[in-house]
Amino acid sequence: MALRAEWRVIVPDLRGHGDSAWSPDGDYSHAAYIYDLAQLIHQLQLAPVTIVAHSLGGSVSLRYAGIYPQNVRKIVAIEGLGLPPKMLAERAAIPAQGRWEKWIEEKRAMAARSPRRYASVAEALARMRTENRHLSEEQARYLTDHGISQNEDGTFSWKFDNYVRGTLWVDIPQEELHALWGAITCPTLLCTGELSWASNPDIDGRSKYFSNARTVAFPGAGHWPQHDQFELFMAELRAFL
């Protein structure tokens, strides 16, 4: 919202999130997300675009920028590099057969889950505040109001499909991912929170795979630095744009 006066802002909901349709077969792979983004940019003839994306959206957008470097003018990835090397190493220690088995079992378990129902918006808001204590009351209210829908019985549930909770046990090899990062030609801003579970790419070495990237670590911020340190983030964003 803060950029609307200066930019044409398009804010797409990823499949299974917000008001976008849910995938009928629960396909929330990176490949599916990348195709959706590619089609959005292609159909609306948006290229070259400037992308600002968080977490999963950042991961998807960085891969897109590596596939179509000519289509991206600048990109800001907020906590968008995926699992840090330490967690990737722990996962890599599991044999491939075991990772595929975990993926199948987890997806099967998702089918048995029912969306959680909240008796009121206030109850959903309390849940939002519990999950991210860095949010201000205004931010938490905004995310809650736009993130829930009312069920027929009067209760409220989050809009996202339960299947999006699935862990990405199966993905492209890290060497291919690094090659995609290396293919990005546009100026790139990598944002991270100093209190986040995701490690700083300058410290863990992942920033070396980018040819034109700068990292900004926000103090006192977790996985959502654009919320936790809004003013600092907007200052960095405006300067970069």
Sequence and secondary structure as in RCSB ss.txt:
>XXXX:A:sequence
MALRAEWRVIVPDLRGHGDSAWSPDGDYSHAAYIYDLAQLIHQLQLAPVTIVAHSLGGSVSLRYAGIYPQNVRKI
VAIEGLGLPPKMLAERAAIPAQGRWEKWIEEKRAMAARSPRRYASVAEALARMRTENRHLSEEQARYLTDHGISQ
NEDGTFSWKFDNYVRGTLWVDIPQEELHALWGAITCPTLLCTGELSWASNPDIDGRSKYFSNARTVAFPGAGHWP
QHDQFELFMAELRAFL
>XXXX:A:secstr
 TTTTTS       TTSTTS   TT    HHHHHHHHHHHHHHTT  SEEEEEETHHHHHHHHHHHH GGGEEEE
EEES S S HHHHHHHHTS HHHHHHHHHHHHHHHHT     BSSHHHHHHHHHHH TTS HHHHHHHHHHHEEE
 TTS EEESS GGGG    S   HHHHHHHHHT  S EEEEEETTSSS  HHHHSGGGG SSEEEEEETT  S H
HHHTHHHHHHHHHHH 
